[in-house]
Amino acid sequence: MQAKRIRRRPSEDERTQRAILALVLSSHPHHRTMPEMSREIGNKEAVEGAVRRLSDFGLIRLHGQTLLLTDAAFHCHRLETL
C-alpha cells in the first residue's frame, strides 16, 4: 500500500526561487544580474534570500552581481525537456 502524497502550496520564497531559476535558465548561456532580478521580481530582499537558497542547493552561483547557472541545474533542466 502506498501512502498518499499531500500537496502543499509553495511558499513565497519557493515561488521566488522558481521564478529566478526560470529566468536564469531561459537566458542561458547569457547571464542575469541581481539588479535585473530585483527589477523583474520587484523585491530585492526576496531575491537575495531566494538566490542564497538556490546557491546553497548548488543550482546557482553568484559571481559579484552576476548569477551563474550551475552545470547540475542546466543538466536537470535539459533532462526535463527531453
Secondary structure, DSSP 8 states (H G I E B T S, - for coil): -----------HHHHHHHHHHHHHHHHTTS-EEHHHHHHHHS-HHHHHHHHHHHHHTTSEEEETTEEEE-HHHHHHHHHHT-
